Amino acid sequence: MTLTRPEAAAPGHAAAGGPRRAGRALRANAAALIISTGVTSAAGFAFWAIAARLLPTHAVGVGTALVSAMTLLANLATLGLRNGLVRFLPVAGASSRRLIAGAYAASATAAVLAAAVFLAGQRWWAPQLAFLRDGAATACAFIAATAVWVLFVLQDQILIGLRSSVWVPVANALYSVAKLAAVPLFAASATWAVFAATTLPAAAAVAGVSVLVLALTARRRAAGSVAAGGGAEDGEAARGGVEPARFPLRLLVRFAAYDQAAWLVWMAVPEVLTLIALNVRGADASAYYYMANAIGYSLYLVTSNIGSALIAESAHDPLQSVAHARRALGYCVALVVPAALFGTAVAPLVLRVLGNDYEAGATGALRLILLSAIPQIVVGISVSTARVRGDMRTVVAVYVLIAAMIWTGSWFALSAWGVTGIGAAVLVAQCTAAALLLATGKTGLFGDAGGRAALAGAPRAWRQRRLGRDAAGGLGAALAACGFDVGAAVRRLDAESDTLVLAVDDAGVPAVLKLSTSAAADRGLGRHAETVARLRASIDADAAAVLPTVRTIVRVEGRTAVCETRLPGRPFDAGAAASAAEAAAAFAALGRVQRGTARAVRVDGECLRRWVDTPLDVLRGADGAPGALALVRERLRAPLDGATVVTAQAHGDFWPGNVLADGAAVTGIVDWENGDPDALPDLDPVHWYLATRPAELGAAACAALRDPDGLRRFLADADAPRPNPALPLDVLVLLAWLQHVSNTRLRATRNAPGAVWHRRNVRPVLQLVAGGSGGAVRFGAAPAGTGRAETGGARC
């Protein structure tokens, strides 16, 4: 008898060109943003060069102060919506225009208030700008300009969020040209020249981009109307029967609040460092650091631009989020690493342009800041993927950690090494943050399990080894009882329950041997064998071809052993979401099995007990939220009680790992231990969707409950059967989640799920149902016109 390691899953069969197209979109959007940054930087340098030649020094100084004050106030007035728009616009769908209008209104209002407060206290914090209060016209002009500027700041993020980044460099190039042309036109106004040349072209840019945004969002609304007419439940919504789903505003508000805090911390880093250098080493050190940071920070902007494209593309297509993160990492490495190494070599030459003093005093700091952009790639990608996941605490924690390390390290290093010490503190802080993110798994490069991924793998590996040890005791007897040679070659197949699953090759006969190691596994194997036998007896041979045949079921040394045929093919990739084509093939094969067992049923107390009450009893004692289980019971019973539905044999754990395929053809559907002969067949496609999200089931269920549009599109793209189209999607999601978590708790005793699994998969949904996590969800709204049949179905 030879026992080998668990068999790995076969690679998935991704849709032709899908990942490739997704990669091109990410690369194109990232390139557009990098080009835009380059154009803006070059134009900015030219603008100030022209202004310096045409205007008196005093006018340039006043103009820079005015623009700096306006820019600071406008940035504060963005209210965290820059990344918020990038994150949520890709999934806003038909609500995009309403979201943009709300963001514009909120930020413009905040800008007006901030500018008014600034003017009220101008005498204390900007006495040189007293002319702003000379009259109502000047005050109103400054306030209006600040409101325009915040919209100008947001328009790039809106185009990114609409996945139209190609327009960003176009808009900014046109603005830059207009700004350069405006300097001579307003030169006669002296004090106001710089300010007018900056803000008036911005107003024109806002107007032009707004027209573009209206056109882009009109396409989204049209696409949303077409999509809404594609299904029974949304067709009525499109005709006015049900109000369209509204954008989950509370999610955006929470995201924006955290992101604004993170941005304030990050923006404070160079400002505080300038003050530290001034206080510890004097004005020269402050100037040296400022110029070194201004040059070195350009490489940070490369990662930032690629990160923005990463957020938009991952939010639009969550299935590709890991692949997008890895591609973004590759792009950053290809651009930043060579630039950083080249920059360290030519740093003295660059600084010599500013003067010999800068070359002598800032070269060390510039080199170290440039090198810090390399570990900052990991930090930037990690922060972007955290924004995609909505893990805003990680975003804030990373920025606070880096700021604290840089400020503290610089304070002490300045005394010993001068400005070079600041560069060393920056490099150490970025390296430390990158190492911590990699160690905790929060980079988003290895899936959405977060920082606990590596830790979660350890107990799983230990459980697999324990099952392997169990094989040594009873495997020989089980092989003999099932008619195999005791010395037959076997290899262990992966399993999450208390069942040891082995592939057996004896005399050229491929088979699968399943051996229980607990009472829960005994029950599961019994249900599996019973379900497969019943299906084979009740459906036609063609439909049954994807089912294994149970050859033997025996008790050996107190354990249940099941021997069945080993079907050809390999599982769809369990580590990545299957494509819509793969899902469609799987749904078609399962549909052929289920059609032979379908019947119309009037939902009564017995149905509700099996589908709702008993699974909830399994979760009793779960500490998700006070009374959450009772709320789940109420919100599931109400839309189901008395309805006439179609029931059939459901798989109960339908996901890519339980479907075998040979090329494009499905060859097997295995592991029926959670099968239910009288269940809603609609739940299997919904479970497949939840199981293939780049998140654990609890997070995936919450996302689908908050915004079912992704699930709706998936079911349409995969041609998923909907035997009960009148049942709302949120009810199906909640039922599929409840079925999964209750079965998971029941199917294992030795390998039972622990507290960490509970916190990830049970608690978030209970908190959401109770309205304590991102807003309450409206459950069970029956689509207009569907009603409930009062007759015509058998009772459960």
N, C-alpha and C positions, 0 to 999 in steps of 0.2 A: 504494500500500500504506500503510495507516494502522495504526500500532501504539499501542495505548492501555495504560493501567496495568492491573495484575492486577484481576480481578473479585472483589468482596467476596462473602463467603458470605451466603446468605439467612438471615433470622431463623429461629430454630427455632420449632416449633409446640408450645409447652409444654402440658402436660396442663391441661385446663380447671380453673382454680381452684387448682392446686397451689401455685404461688408465692404466690398471694394468701393461701391458708390458712397457708402457712409464715410469711408476714409478720405475719398476725394473731397467730399463736402467739408469735412473738418479741416483738411489742408487748405482748401480754397478760402474758407472764411478766416482761418488764422493768417494766411498770407495777406489777405486784404487788410486786416487790422494792423499787421506789422508795416505794410506799405503806408497805411494812413498815418501811423506814428512817425515814420520817416519823413513823409511829406510835411506834416505839421511841424516837426522839429526844424527842418530846413527852412520852411517859410517863416517860422518864428525868429530864427537867427537873422534872416534877411529883413524882416520887419523892424527889428530893433536896430539893425545897422542903418537902414534908411531913416528911421526916426532920429537916430543920433546925429546924422548929417544934416537933416532939414530943420531940426528943432533945437532951441536953446536947452542947455543941460537942465536948467530949472524945470522947464516944461516936461522934459522926459522923466525927471524925478517925480513930479506931481502925477504925471500920467501913469507911471508904474505903481504908485501908491493907490491911485484910484482903481486900477485894474486888479491889483492884489486884494484890496478890500472887497471889491465886487466878487472876485473869484472865490475868496474864502467864504463869504456869506452864501453864495450860490451852492458851493459844495456842501456846506452844512444843511442847506435846504433840500438837498436830494433825499434826505430822510432814509438812506439805505436802499433807495429804489434802483440804483444803478445795477447792482448785481441781482436785485429782486426782479427787475424787468427781464434781464437776461435769463434768469432761472424759470420764470413762470410764463412768459409770453409764448414759448414753444408749445405749451400745453393748454393755453387759454382758448384755442380754437375760435369759435364764433364770438367769444367774449373779449377778444383782443382789443377791439376798438374801445369798449367800455373801460377796460383795464388801463389803456394808455391815457384816455381822457381823465380818469380818476387820478393817475399818477401826475399828469400835468397840473391838474387843479390843486392837488395837495402840495406839490413842490413849489408852484408859483405862489400860492398863499403863504407858505413858509418863508419864501424868499422876500416877499413884500414885508412880512412882519419882522424878519431879521434885519432888513435894510432900514426899516423905521426905527427899530431899537438902536441900530448903529448910529443913525443920524441924531437920535435923542441924546446919546452919550458921546457924540463926536468930540466934544471939547475935552473929554478925559482921555480917550484912547487914540485920537487922531487929530490933535490940535492944528496940524498943518493943512487939514482939509476943511477949514472953517468956511471956505467959500461955498461949500455944499448947502449951507444954511442961509445963503444970502437972499434966497427967494423961494417961493413955492415951485417955480419952474425947475430950478436946479435940483431941488430935493426930489421932485416927482421924476425927473429924468434919471437920477441915480436909482431910485426905487424900481422904476420900470425896466431899467437896464439889468438890474439884478434878477428880476423875474424872467426876462428874456434869456439871460445867461444860464439859468438853471435848466430851462427848456433846451438850450443849446447843448448843455452837458448831457442831458438825458437822451437826446435824439440818436446818438451813436449806439447807446445801449438798446434802444428800441429797435433799430435796424438789426442789431446782432440777435436780439430775442426773436425777431421775425425771420431769422435765418436768411437775411438779405445783406450780409456784411459787405458784399461787393460794392454796395452804394456808399459805404462809409468813406473810403478814400476819395471817391468822386465828390461827395459833398464837402469834405474837408479841403480838398484841392481847390474847389471853386470858392470856398470861403477864404482860403489863404490868398488866392489871387485878388479877390475883392478887397481884402484887408491891405494888401500891399499897395493897390491902386488908390486906396482911400487916404493914405498918409499924406501925399502931396495935396489932395483936395482939401483936407482939414488943417493943413499946416498953419494957415492964418489964424486959426482959433487958439494956437499956442497951448494954453493950459488944458484945453479939452481935446486936443488933436489926437493923442494916443487913445484916450477913452472912446472918442467917437469912431475912430478908425477900427477899433476892436469890436464895439457893440453893434453899430448899425449893420455891417455885413452879417453879424450873427443873427440879427432880426430877420434879414432876408433869407438866411439859411434855414432858420426855424420855419418860416413860411413855406419855403420850397420842400423841405423834408416832410412837413405836415401833409402837403398834397400827396407826396409819394406814399406816406404811411396810410392815408385814406385809401389809396388804390390797392395797396398790399392787403390791408384788412378787409377790403371789400371782397377780394378773392377768398379770404378765409371764411367770411360769412356765407358766401355762395357755396363754398365747399361744405360748410357745416349744414346748410339747408339740404344739400343733396344727400349727405350722409344721414341726416335725420330722417329722411324718407325711406331709408333702406330697411328698417325693421318695424315690427308691429308696434313695439312700445314707443318708438320715436316718431313713427309716421303720424300719430295723432298729435304729438307735440309740434311737428312741423305745420300741421293744419290748425294749430291754435288750441288743441284740446288740453294741453298741459304746458305750463310755463317752462321754457328751456332751462337746463341746469345752469345755475349761477356759479361764477368763479368763486372758489373758496378764499375769500378775502382775508380771513383770519390767519391763514397760512402765510400769506404774503406779508401781513403786518408783523407777525412774529419773526419771519425771516429778515425783514428790513430792519427791525429793531436791533437784532443781534449784529447784522452786517454793518449797520451804522456805528455801533460801538467798536467793532473790530477796525473799521476804517479810521475812526478817530484816533485809536491807539497807534495804528500804523503811520498815519500822517504826523503824529506827534513825535515819532522817533527822530527824524532829522532835525526838527525844530529844537527839541530838548538837547540833542547832541551839540548843536551849534552853541547853545547857552553853556553847556558843560565845558566845551572847549574854551569858550570865552573866559569863564570863571577860573578854570584850572591853569590854562597856559597863555591866555591873553588873546587879543584881537587877531594877531597873525594866525594863530592856530585855528581860530574859528573860520577864517577865510580859507585856509588850506583844506580844512575838512569839507567846507561847503562846496568847493570846486571839485574835489575828489569824488564826493557823493553825487554831484550833478552829472559827472561823466559816467561813473560806474553804474548808476541807477538805470542807465539806458538798457543794459542787459536784463535787468529785472522786468522792464516793460515788455521785452520779447516774451518771457514766460507768462506775464500778465495777459497779453493779447491772445496767446494760444490758449490760456486758461479760460478766457471769455468764450472763445469758440467752442471749447470743450464743454462748458456748462450748457450752452445753447443746444449743441448737437446731442448731448446725453439726455437732456430734459426732453427733447423731441423724440428720441429713440432710446428708452432706458435699457432695452435688450443689448444695445451695443456700448453701454457705459464703460465696461471694463476694457473693451477693445479700443474705444475712443481714448481712454486714459493712457493706455499703452502707446497708442499712436502719438498722442500729444507729448508724452515723455520723449519719444524718439525724435519728434520735430525739435523740441527744446534742446535736447542734447546735440543734435546736428548743427543748430544755429549758435547756441550759447557757448558750448565748450570751446570750439575753435576761436570764437571771438574773444572769450576770456583769456585764453592762452596768448593769443596775438596781442591783446591789450596789455597784458603784463609785460610783454617784451618791449612795446613801443611807448609805455607810460611816460618815461622821462621826456621823450620827444614831444608828446602831446602837451605836457605841462610846460615845456619850454616855450611854447607859443604864448603862454600867459605871462611868462617872465621867469628868470632864473631862480627867484625866490620860491616860486611855486614848484619848480622842478626839485629843488632841494628839500622843501618842507612837506610836499604832498605825495611824492612818488610812492613811498611805502604804503600809505593809506590807500591810494588808488589801486595799487596792485592787489592788495588784500580784499578790497571791496569787489574788484572784478572777479577774483577767484571765488568769493562768497556767492556769486551768481550761479555757480555750479551746484552746490548743495541746495540753493534756493529753488532749483528746478523741481526737486522732490517736494519741497514745501509748497510751492505754487500749485503743482498738480494736485497735491493732497487737499489743499484748501478748496480748490475748484471742485473736486469730487465730493468733498464734504458739503459744499453748497448744493450740489445736485441731490445728495441724500437728504438734505434738510438738517444735517448735523451741525447746527450753528454754534453749539457750545464748543465743539472742536475748533471751529474757525476763530472764535474769540480767544480760546485758550492758547492757540498757537501764536497769535499776535501778541498777547499779553506776555507769554513766556519769552518770545524773541525781544520784545521791548525791554523787559526787566533785565535780561541778560546783557543786552547791549549797553543800556544806561549804567548798570552797576559795573560791568567790566570796563567800560570807557573811563569812568570816574577814577578807577584805580590805575588803569594802564596808561592814562595820559601823563601821569607824574613820572613814570619810568621810561616810557618810549615815545612820548609826544603824540603827534597826530597819528603815527603808525599804530599806536595802541588802540585807537578807535577802529581802524581797519581790522586789527586782530580780534577785537571784541565782536565785530560784525561777523567775521568768518566763523568764529567759534559758536556764536549763537545760531547761525544758519546750519552749521554741521550738527549741532546738538538737536535742533528741532527736526532735521531730516532723519537723524538716527532714531529718535523717539517715534516718529511717524512710521518708519519702516518696522521697528521692533513691535509696535502695537498693531500693525496691520491696517492703519487708518489712511493708507495712501490711495485706496480705491483701485489699485492695480491688480488686485487678486480677488475681486468680488466685493459684494456689499455686506459681508458678514462683519466688517468693521474690525476694530482692534482685537476682538476676541477670536478671530478666525484661527490663528495658530494655536491658541489655548484650547479652542473647541476641538481641534483635530487630535489633541493628545488623548483625551479620554476615549474618543472613538477608536483610535488605533489600539488602545489598551483593551477595549471591548472585543475587537477583532482578534487580538492575540489570545484573549481568554476563551473565545469560541474555538480557536484553533487547538488550545490545550484540551478542551472538552472532547474534541474529535478523537484524541488518542484513547479515551476510555471506552466509548460505545460505538465507534465508527465501524470497527471490524464486524461486530455482531449485526449492525444495521445493514451492512453490505451483504452479509451472508443471508439475512432474512429476506432481502429483496432479490436474491438470486444472483448476486455478483460474486466474482472471485475476491477473496479477502485481500489479495495483493493488487487489485485493480488500481490504475492510476486515477487519482482524483485531484481536482483543484478547487480551492475555495472561491466562491462567488461572493460579491459584496452584499451585505444585508444589514439593516438597521435594527431589526427586532431580535428576539431571543432564539431565532431559528438559524441553525447552521446549514448553509446552502452550498452544495457541492456539485460540480460537474464531474460525471463519471464516464470513463471510456473503458468498456470491457468487451472484448471480442468484437470490436468494431461497432458496438451498439451505443450511440450517444444517449445519455440519460441525465436526469437531475435528481439528486437525493437531498431531501430536506429532513433534518433531524432536529426535533425540539429540544430545548434545554430548560424549559419552565412550563408551568401550567398555562400561562398566557399563550405560549407558542403552541401547546397542544390544541388549544381552542382555535387558534388561527389556522393551523394546518387542517383541522377538521372542517372548518368553514370553506377553506380553499378547495379541498377535495370534493366536498358536497356541491359547491357552486359549479365547478367544472363538469361534474357528472350530470347535474341537472340541466345545464345548458346544452351539453352534447345530446341529451335525450329530447330536447324541445326545439332545437333549431336545425336548419338544413345543413348538409355536409359542407357546402361551400363556405357558409358563415362560420362553421365550427372549425375550419382549417387553421385558424389562428389560435386555437386553444390547445394547451397541452392535454395529453391523455394520461390519467392516473393509472399506473400499472399495478401498484401495490400500496396499501396503507396498513401498517402493522404496529404493534407495541413491542418495543425492544428495551429490556432493562428499565422499564418505567418511563420510556420516552416514546413519542409518536414519530414514526418514520414514514415518509411518503416518497415513493419513487414514481417519476413521471417521465414522459418523453421529453427530450431536449429539442426544442424547435430550432430551425436554422435562423441565421441572421445574428446581428449584434444590436444591443440597445442603442437608441438615439443617445447622443451625448448628454449625460446627466449633469455635466458641469457647465453647460451653456444652453441657452434657450433654443429650442428647435425652431426651424423656420416655419412660416405660414404653410408652405407646401407640405412639410413633414407633419404638421399638426392636422392639415386637411386629410392626409392619407390615414393618420391614426384615427381621426374622428369617423372617417368612412368605414374603416374596418370595425370599429366598436359599434357603429350604427347598425351594421349588418347583423351583429350578434344581438343587439338590443331589440331590433324590430320583431324578432320571433317571440319576445316575452312582453311586448307592450300591451297595455290595456288602460281603459278609462276608469278613473277612480274618483269617487266623491270623498274629499278630505274630511275625516271625522276625528273623534277623540283618539282613536287607536293610531291613526296616521300621525297625529300631532305628538302623541306620546313617544312613538319610535323616532320621529324625525327631530323633535325639539326637546321634549322633557327629559328623556333618558340620556341623550348626550350632555345636556346641561347638568344633570345630576352627577355625571362623571367629573365635571369641573367644579362641583360644589366645594366651597372653601377657598376658591381662587380669589386673591386679593387684588383684583384689577381696579375696582372702584365700588363704592358703596351702592348696593342694590343693582349692580350692573347685570348680574345673571337674570334677575327678574325683568329688567328692561329688555334684554335679549329675548327672553321668553315671550314677552308681550308683543314685541315688534315683529317676531316671526309668526306667532299664532294669528294675529289679526288679519294679515292678507291671505293666509292659507285656509283658515277655518271655513268650511262649507264650499270651497272652490272645487270645480271639477277639473282634474289634471290627468295627464298621461304618465303612468309609471311604467318602469321596465327594470330589468336587471342592470344595476349600476356596478361599476368596477370598484369605486370607493377610494382608489389611490391611483388615479389615472395621471401619469406623468411620463416624460420621455424615457426614464429608466425602466419602466415596465412595458415598453413597446419595442419589439424586435423588428429589424428591417434588413433587407438585402437590397442595397441600392435604394430605389424609390419605392419598392414594394414592401408593405408591412407583412411580416411573416409570423408574428406571434404577439399575443397579449397575455402577460404572465402575472402571477401573484394576485390571486383573487380573494385573499383572506379577509379583506374588508368589504366584499361584495354584499349587496342587498338586493333581494329579488323584487322588492316593491319600493323602489326609490324614484326620485325625480332624475331622469337621465340627463337633464340639462346641467346637473352638477358636475359631471365628469369633464366637459370642456372648460367649465369655470375653474375647476381644480387644476387642470393642466395650465391654464393661464397664470394662476397664482403661483404654481410651482416653478414656472419658468421665468419669473421676474428676477432681476438682479438684486434680490433682497430676501430676507427670511419671510416665512409665510405671514407672520403677524404684521410686518411692515407692508407687505404686498397687499394684504386684505384691507388695511387701513387706507392705502392709496386708492384702491379700487372703490372703496365705499365713499371716499371724499369726491372722487371724480371718475365715474364709470366710463368716460369716453374712450379711454384706452382699451378697456375690456370690450366695449361695443365694436370698436374698429377691428380688434383681433378676431372676434367671433365672425365678423363679416368677411374679413380677408381669408380666414381658414375655412370658410363655408361650414361653420359648426352647426350641427342640428339644434333646433330650438323646439322641441315637442310642445313646450308650454310657453309660447311667446307672451302670454298675458302676465306672467310672473315678473315683477320688477327685478332688474339686475342686482340691486342692492340686497334684496332678499336672497337671491341665489348665491351671492358672494358670502353673505353671513352664514347661510346654511353649509356651503362648501367648507368654509373655515371651521365651523363647529364640528362638522363631520370629521375633518382631518385631526383637529387637536384632541377630540374625544377618542378617536381610534388610536392615536399615538399613545395616549395614556393607558389604553387598555391592552395594547398588543404586546407589551413587554413588562416584565416584573424585574428581571435581573438587569436589563439595560433600560430601565424606566427613565423617562425624561426628568431632568432635574430642575433646580430653581432658575438656572440661567436660561434654559429652554422656555420655561414658563414666562420669564420676564420679557423674552423676545417675541413670543408667539401668542400668548394668551392675554397678558395684561394690556398691551397696546390697543387691542380691539375692544376690550371691555371698557377701557377708559374713553375711547372714542364714542362708543354707544352711549356712555353716560354723559357725554358732552364735555369731557375734561381734557381732551387732547386735540387741539386744532379745530374745535367747533363741533357742535352736534350735527348728526346726519339725519336727514328725513328718510325714514324707512317705509317701504311697503306702499308707495303711492301707485295704485293701479292705474294704468294708462286709460285716458278717456275713451269711452266707447267699448271697452273690453267686457266690463261687467263680470258677473259670476254666474255660471250655469247652476240652476237650482235642481236640475234633474239630468238624467242621462248617464250616470256613472255608478259603477259598483262601489260599495263602501269598503273602507279598509278592513 
